Amino acid sequence: MSFTIDFRGSHATGAGARGACAFVTAGPTEEPLDDVRFLGNRSSGRMGLAIAEALLAAGADVTLALGPIRTEPSAALLAHPRLRLVRFRSSRDLEAVMRNELGSADLVVMAAAVADYRPKAVAEGKMRRTDTGLVLDLEGVPDLLASTKSARKPGSRVVGFALEPRDRLERSAREKLERKDLFGIVANPLETMDAPDIEGTLFLRDGTARVPEDRDGGGRIAKQAFAAWLARELLAPQPA
Ligand code: CTP
């Protein structure tokens, strides 16, 4: 079934988003060093899971690519009839999943915290301790959002995240928006990492910046509430 993002109502409702096919990535990557060790990061996956839930609540079909998170998602989410779950561990796995899935997604939300570097070679078995220390040889991980661009469905809305120090949040977010050829980017100050709240701003390619109305005095909002707002914004029609 094909889906055109053509919402004539003011905002997408549950019925409005029905038939929309969304692809969401969440969680960290683990880059193997040997059969038992990896390089990872502290991403909890919470934001991506909340977005998947919000898109389901808005009526979309959701494929969730989920990394190795510490706390498993709720049984209600896993049992949702419009959710399809794909698991990944490393950035290589995620790249393969993206190449499979992007072609059928009308909306892509890349909330996964993908490694920027990975071990160049993966040792077989378990590396032994030596007295001489260890220097790791790392290689760059391709920017998956940019490198899988040719696999995207034409006209799809692709949204990334940017976790940046507050003083260069907007500049870096806008630069990533262009470099990764995105529809939008959610910029969040580094200071809110791992927190239950987010201080997110959605920068769109049309030059506008949007924030939820119901933030507290400090600009913060619970991740769940932010996700619901974001789902509405991303499924809404674009002004002509
Ligand atoms: N991302 C990606 N592939 C990577 C690293 C990040 O697709 N190898 C995606 C993330 O999922 C996120 C966005 O790019 O949606 C921004 O991630 P971030 O780590 O902030 O950006 P980088 O491009 O890695 O830039 P920098 O390290 O300079 O901040």
Boltz pocket constraint, residues with backbone or C-beta under 6 A from the ligand:
constraints:
  - pocket:
      binder: B
      contacts: [[A, 110], [A, 111], [A, 112], [A, 113], [A, 114], [A, 115], [A, 116], [A, 141], [A, 142], [A, 143], [A, 144], [A, 145], [A, 146], [A, 159], [A, 160], [A, 161], [A, 162], [A, 163], [A, 176]]
      max_distance: 6.0
